[in-house]
Structure formats: C-alpha cells, structure tokens
C-alpha cells in the first residue's frame, strides 16, 4: 500500500473519506482516484440547517448552520456514505479514554488511516477561544504518529501534527461523539452508478422534508427571523442592542464562504458533483442542474458579502485574519505561528466589536431586511432546484 498522501479538499468530512479511499487505491468509474465531488454525490450531497440557540444574553453568537447532508448526525452520515459505496467500515465508539487511545494506537501502528471526530477548539490549530471548547468538530484523518505527535489530515497540504495527549483529549471532549473512530477497509466500489444515484436521491428526499431546522424550510425560517420583531429569536430582538451582532455576522460569513473551517455553502461542490453524475448516469438534465446550482452559489456569496462587506475596512481586515488562519492550517506545522497570531488578533477584534457595535439602529434594520430578502430568494431557488432534481432522477 502506498504512503499516505495529503491532497487537500474543500469539505472536511467528504475530504476525509475521499483521502482514505484514495490511500486504499479505490478507483472511480474512470479508473482514476475518485474526486471529492464524486464522493460528495454518493454521500448525499448538500444539506440545509439553521438553528439559533438562546443567545440573547450572550456576546458570542451561537448560531448553527448546516450545508452538508445529515449534518446533524455525523456518525450516521459516515456510515450511510460508506455503506452506499459498498465498502466495509469498522465504527468503534467508547466512553473510555484508555480504550479509545488503545484502538487509535493499534491502527496507527498497523498503518491504517483512521477517521476520527475531535473537538475543534481542543485540537488547537484552528485557534478558537476557550469558550468554544466542546462546541464540536468535523472528521479528520489520523494517519501516523511520530515522536509523540499525531499526523493529521484536515485538508492541509503539508505535514500537520498534534501532541498525542492533546489529540486524545480532543477526541473525548464531546461526550456524544464517544471517541468515534472509523476504519474503512480496502476494497473496490462495486457500482458507482448506483452509489451516486442513491446519494442524489437521498439528497432530494431529505431536502424535500418539512423540517424548519434540518431541511430547506430552514432557509425560510432564517429569512423570517431576520425581520421578525415579535419572536425572541428574531434578529431585531436577539440583537436589540446590537451586542454580539458582529460576531453573528462573521459566523454567517465563515459558515457560508470557503474561508471558514467547513468549506462553506458547498453549492459549487454540488454543481461539480452533478456535472460528474450527468455523464456517469447519462442524464443530461443533471448538467443543466449544475448550472442552476452555480447560480445559487453566487447568491450565497452575495449574502456573505452583505453580512460582512469588504468595503468596510475593519471587516475586510478581520476577513483577512480568518483567511490567514485557514491558510496556516493548510500549510501545516510551518503555518502555525502565523495562524496563531492571526487567530489571536481576530478574536480580540470580534470581542471588541461585539461590545462596541459599529451599526446604528437604522443600519441594522436595513441590513436585516436585505439579508432577509436574499435568504427568501435562496430558499425559493433551492426549493425549485431540488424539485427539478427529483424529477430528473426519475427519468
């Protein structure tokens, strides 16, 4: 088996699966290593989610967004993805730290890359503040250990390591994750056509559900919340004094753009997936769908720009700091000093602007109205596109 190779990627969970498949020599339908877009299609593609927790009395925003299928159930997403590909996976969970560490050590000593789910803040290299400890994370690949440090693949393009004790603690930080460790067994995908069609069908079905938290109606709910003055979770009330508003807006920007930690809205990646699926499934309608989703991706980019405009010098500087942290992660250990400096400055500025808001009441109302309008347009466009996807898959 070849030496583990770092390949980068956009969405962390999909990239982790793709990296392990490639390491095992799994071939796509064209005989080459499968692309992230192809695996994304088979995994169920995009998702939708918006939840605003009770944060009216906090200065740090606690808004959760979901853009990947089954984003709220990481273990279920992983298992369904590998099952759909027709491969075997060993999913190990335990509440015991020693058992978790022992299993990881056994895999690493045997040269088996392990997909794990650590807490992001606890890992350290994303430079998050301590108050976000236990807030969750995304899948990464642990593929080796040298000198007491774990070799980590989090879409970085150069060697990235984490102290072993820190890594073990990060795996156990979120109790519900139960130190999850997944080992995908080597093998061949028996039917890429069935896997991709099944994933896209699952995507269309899930996004046709009525849930206002975990399906497309979430965007309508979010749009309404932007101008709802009666609901305590409406933005006019939640940010009535505008405290914490800057943090919330940057939460939107980080979640929607690829500069953040999870790859952004993923609509562009979905368009790439549909382009590959159109040829594989011999469904030209999917290529037309790809164009539609690229247009939707532009609307998401517009929303992010409205939330945190580059025309605002202070916001542009903070955007650059966020991008610098992500760039530091991609550069691996060599980029960690720069990432640390950028992260420290960025979080200090966010705390400052959370207390000293740069918005007047009138500016905030105008901003909320504009974002609400964009979100309603996105909701309508995605609802229509998913309906068309369902129809195309029935051909």
BELGI-V445029 format. One record per residue. RES is the residue in three letters. PSI is psi as a letter, one per 20 degrees, with the letter a starting at -180 (NA if undefined). OMEGA is omega in whole degrees, 0 to 359 (999 if undefined). D_FIRST is the distance of its C-alpha to the first C-alpha in whole Angstrom. Layout:
RES | PSI | OMEGA | D_FIRST
RES | PSI | OMEGA | D_FIRST
//
This chain:
UNK | q | 184 | 0
UNK | r | 175 | 4
UNK | q | 182 | 7
UNK | p | 182 | 9
UNK | p | 176 | 11
UNK | p | 186 | 15
UNK | i | 182 | 17
UNK | b | 181 | 20
UNK | r | 182 | 22
UNK | f | 183 | 25
UNK | p | 189 | 25
UNK | g | 184 | 23
UNK | g | 179 | 23
UNK | g | 179 | 22
UNK | h | 180 | 20
UNK | g | 179 | 18
UNK | g | 181 | 17
UNK | g | 181 | 16
UNK | g | 180 | 14
UNK | g | 177 | 12
UNK | g | 180 | 12
UNK | g | 178 | 11
UNK | h | 181 | 8
UNK | i | 179 | 7
UNK | j | 178 | 8
UNK | p | 181 | 11
UNK | q | 173 | 14
UNK | a | 182 | 18
UNK | i | 180 | 21
UNK | j | 180 | 21
UNK | i | 178 | 17
UNK | r | 176 | 16
UNK | p | 181 | 14
UNK | q | 178 | 17
UNK | r | 175 | 20
UNK | h | 181 | 21
UNK | g | 180 | 24
UNK | g | 178 | 23
UNK | h | 177 | 21
UNK | g | 178 | 25
UNK | g | 181 | 27
UNK | h | 183 | 25
UNK | i | 183 | 25
UNK | i | 174 | 29
UNK | b | 186 | 29
UNK | r | 172 | 32
UNK | a | 178 | 34
UNK | p | 178 | 38
UNK | p | 177 | 39
UNK | p | 176 | 42
UNK | p | 176 | 43
UNK | o | 180 | 46
UNK | r | 179 | 46
UNK | n | 183 | 50
UNK | j | 183 | 49
UNK | h | 182 | 53
UNK | j | 180 | 54
UNK | q | 175 | 51
UNK | i | 178 | 50
UNK | p | 181 | 46
UNK | q | 176 | 45
UNK | m | 177 | 43
UNK | p | 181 | 43
UNK | p | 177 | 39
UNK | q | 175 | 38
UNK | p | 180 | 35
UNK | i | 178 | 34
UNK | q | 178 | 31
UNK | q | 178 | 31
UNK | k | 185 | 32
UNK | h | 183 | 32
UNK | i | 182 | 34
UNK | m | 186 | 32
UNK | g | 181 | 28
UNK | g | 178 | 27
UNK | g | 178 | 28
UNK | g | 183 | 27
UNK | g | 182 | 23
UNK | g | 181 | 24
UNK | h | 179 | 26
UNK | g | 182 | 23
UNK | h | 177 | 20
UNK | g | 181 | 23
UNK | h | 177 | 24
UNK | i | 179 | 21
UNK | k | 180 | 21
UNK | r | 179 | 17
UNK | q | 178 | 18
UNK | p | 175 | 18
UNK | o | 179 | 19
UNK | o | 182 | 22
UNK | p | 175 | 23
UNK | q | 178 | 27
UNK | q | 175 | 29
UNK | i | 183 | 32
UNK | p | 181 | 31
UNK | h | 182 | 30
UNK | g | 180 | 29
UNK | h | 180 | 27
UNK | g | 181 | 25
UNK | h | 180 | 24
UNK | g | 180 | 23
UNK | g | 179 | 21
UNK | g | 180 | 19
UNK | g | 180 | 19
UNK | g | 179 | 17
UNK | g | 183 | 15
UNK | h | 178 | 14
UNK | h | 180 | 14
UNK | i | 180 | 12
UNK | k | 179 | 9
UNK | o | 177 | 10
UNK | p | 184 | 12
UNK | p | 175 | 15
UNK | p | 183 | 18
UNK | r | 186 | 21
UNK | m | 181 | 25
UNK | r | 174 | 26
UNK | p | 185 | 30
UNK | g | 183 | 30
UNK | g | 183 | 33
UNK | h | 178 | 32
UNK | h | 176 | 29
UNK | h | 190 | 31
UNK | i | 174 | 29
UNK | i | 173 | 31
UNK | l | 178 | 34
UNK | q | 180 | 36
UNK | q | 183 | 39
UNK | h | 182 | 40
UNK | i | 177 | 42
UNK | j | 177 | 39
UNK | p | 181 | 37
UNK | j | 182 | 36
UNK | i | 178 | 36
UNK | a | 182 | 33
UNK | a | 178 | 29
UNK | r | 181 | 26
UNK | p | 171 | 23
UNK | r | 177 | 20
UNK | p | 170 | 17
UNK | o | 188 | 17
UNK | j | 177 | 13
UNK | r | 176 | 14
UNK | p | 179 | 18
UNK | p | 176 | 19
UNK | l | 177 | 23
UNK | j | 179 | 24
UNK | p | 181 | 23
UNK | p | 175 | 20
UNK | p | 188 | 18
UNK | p | 172 | 19
UNK | o | 176 | 18
UNK | l | 183 | 21
UNK | j | 176 | 21
UNK | q | 182 | 21
UNK | j | 176 | 20
UNK | r | 185 | 21
UNK | p | 178 | 20
UNK | p | 183 | 22
UNK | q | 178 | 22
UNK | p | 176 | 24
UNK | p | 187 | 26
UNK | g | 180 | 25
UNK | h | 177 | 28
UNK | g | 181 | 29
UNK | g | 179 | 26
UNK | g | 179 | 27
UNK | h | 179 | 30
UNK | h | 178 | 29
UNK | h | 183 | 27
UNK | j | 186 | 30
UNK | h | 180 | 33
UNK | o | 187 | 33
UNK | h | 183 | 34
UNK | i | 178 | 34
UNK | h | 177 | 30
UNK | l | 177 | 30
UNK | k | 184 | 27
UNK | p | 175 | 25
UNK | p | 181 | 21
UNK | p | 177 | 19
UNK | o | 177 | 15
UNK | p | 182 | 14
UNK | q | 176 | 13
UNK | q | 180 | 10
UNK | a | 178 | 12
UNK | q | 175 | 14
UNK | o | 186 | 17
UNK | h | 185 | 20
UNK | n | 180 | 23
UNK | h | 180 | 23
UNK | g | 180 | 26
UNK | h | 181 | 27
UNK | g | 181 | 25
UNK | g | 178 | 26
UNK | g | 179 | 30
UNK | g | 179 | 30
UNK | g | 180 | 29
UNK | h | 177 | 31
UNK | g | 178 | 34
UNK | h | 178 | 33
UNK | g | 182 | 34
UNK | h | 180 | 37
UNK | g | 182 | 38
UNK | h | 182 | 37
UNK | i | 173 | 39
UNK | i | 179 | 42
UNK | q | 184 | 43
UNK | j | 184 | 46
UNK | p | 178 | 44
UNK | j | 176 | 46
UNK | h | 190 | 43
UNK | j | 178 | 40
UNK | a | 186 | 40
UNK | h | 176 | 42
UNK | i | 176 | 46
UNK | h | 180 | 44
UNK | h | 176 | 45
UNK | h | 178 | 48
UNK | g | 179 | 49
UNK | g | 179 | 48
UNK | g | 179 | 50
UNK | g | 182 | 53
UNK | h | 183 | 52
UNK | h | 183 | 52
UNK | j | 183 | 56
UNK | o | 183 | 57
UNK | i | 180 | 60
UNK | h | 181 | 60
UNK | p | 178 | 57
UNK | h | 179 | 56
UNK | j | 171 | 53
UNK | q | 185 | 54
UNK | h | 178 | 53
UNK | h | 178 | 57
UNK | g | 181 | 57
UNK | h | 179 | 54
UNK | l | 183 | 55
UNK | h | 176 | 58
UNK | j | 177 | 59
UNK | j | 174 | 56
UNK | p | 180 | 54
UNK | i | 184 | 50
UNK | g | 181 | 51
UNK | g | 178 | 49
UNK | g | 179 | 46
UNK | g | 180 | 46
UNK | h | 177 | 46
UNK | h | 173 | 43
UNK | g | 176 | 41
UNK | g | 184 | 42
UNK | g | 180 | 40
UNK | h | 183 | 37
UNK | h | 185 | 36
UNK | h | 184 | 37
UNK | q | 178 | 36
UNK | i | 178 | 32
UNK | i | 180 | 34
UNK | a | 189 | 33
UNK | i | 188 | 30
UNK | j | 172 | 29
UNK | i | 176 | 29
UNK | b | 187 | 33
UNK | i | 173 | 35
UNK | j | 181 | 32
UNK | h | 175 | 34
UNK | g | 177 | 33
UNK | h | 178 | 29
UNK | h | 176 | 31
UNK | g | 176 | 33
UNK | g | 179 | 29
UNK | g | 180 | 28
UNK | h | 177 | 31
UNK | g | 178 | 31
UNK | h | 181 | 28
UNK | h | 181 | 29
UNK | g | 179 | 32
UNK | g | 183 | 31
UNK | g | 183 | 28
UNK | i | 182 | 31
UNK | l | 179 | 34
UNK | n | 181 | 36
UNK | h | 181 | 37
UNK | h | 180 | 39
UNK | h | 176 | 36
UNK | h | 176 | 36
UNK | h | 176 | 39
UNK | h | 180 | 38
UNK | g | 178 | 36
UNK | g | 178 | 39
UNK | g | 183 | 41
UNK | h | 174 | 38
UNK | h | 175 | 38
UNK | h | 178 | 41
UNK | h | 177 | 41
UNK | h | 178 | 38
UNK | h | 178 | 41
UNK | h | 176 | 43
UNK | g | 178 | 41
UNK | h | 178 | 41
UNK | g | 178 | 45
UNK | g | 180 | 45
UNK | h | 181 | 43
UNK | h | 177 | 45
UNK | g | 182 | 48
UNK | g | 183 | 47
UNK | n | 186 | 46
UNK | p | 177 | 48
UNK | i | 179 | 47
UNK | i | 174 | 50
UNK | o | 188 | 51
UNK | g | 180 | 50
UNK | g | 180 | 49
UNK | h | 179 | 47
UNK | g | 178 | 45
UNK | g | 180 | 45
UNK | h | 175 | 43
UNK | g | 179 | 41
UNK | h | 178 | 40
UNK | g | 177 | 39
UNK | g | 179 | 37
UNK | h | 179 | 35
UNK | h | 177 | 35
UNK | g | 180 | 33
UNK | h | 178 | 31
UNK | h | 178 | 30
UNK | h | 177 | 30
UNK | g | 179 | 27
UNK | h | 181 | 25
UNK | i | 176 | 26
UNK | b | 182 | 24
UNK | h | 182 | 26
UNK | h | 181 | 28
UNK | j | 188 | 29
UNK | h | 178 | 30
UNK | g | 179 | 34
UNK | h | 179 | 35
UNK | g | 180 | 34
UNK | g | 180 | 36
UNK | g | 180 | 39
UNK | g | 181 | 38
UNK | g | 179 | 38
UNK | g | 181 | 41
UNK | g | 182 | 43
UNK | g | 182 | 42
UNK | h | 174 | 43
UNK | g | 179 | 46
UNK | h | 178 | 47
UNK | g | 179 | 46
UNK | g | 179 | 48
UNK | g | 184 | 51
UNK | h | 174 | 51
UNK | h | 179 | 51
UNK | h | 182 | 54
UNK | m | 187 | 56
UNK | p | 179 | 55
UNK | j | 184 | 56
UNK | q | 167 | 57
UNK | r | 177 | 60
UNK | g | 182 | 61
UNK | g | 179 | 62
UNK | h | 179 | 59
UNK | g | 179 | 57
UNK | g | 180 | 58
UNK | g | 179 | 58
UNK | g | 180 | 54
UNK | g | 180 | 54
UNK | g | 180 | 56
UNK | g | 179 | 53
UNK | h | 179 | 50
UNK | g | 179 | 52
UNK | g | 179 | 52
UNK | g | 180 | 49
UNK | h | 177 | 47
UNK | h | 177 | 50
UNK | g | 178 | 49
UNK | g | 180 | 45
UNK | g | 181 | 46
UNK | g | 182 | 48
UNK | g | 181 | 45
UNK | h | 178 | 42
UNK | g | 179 | 44
UNK | g | 182 | 45
UNK | h | 178 | 42
UNK | h | 176 | 40
UNK | g | 179 | 43
UNK | h | 178 | 43
UNK | g | 178 | 39
UNK | g | 180 | 40
UNK | g | 180 | 42
UNK | h | 182 | 40
UNK | i | 178 | 37
UNK | i | 180 | 40
UNK | NA | 999 | 41
//
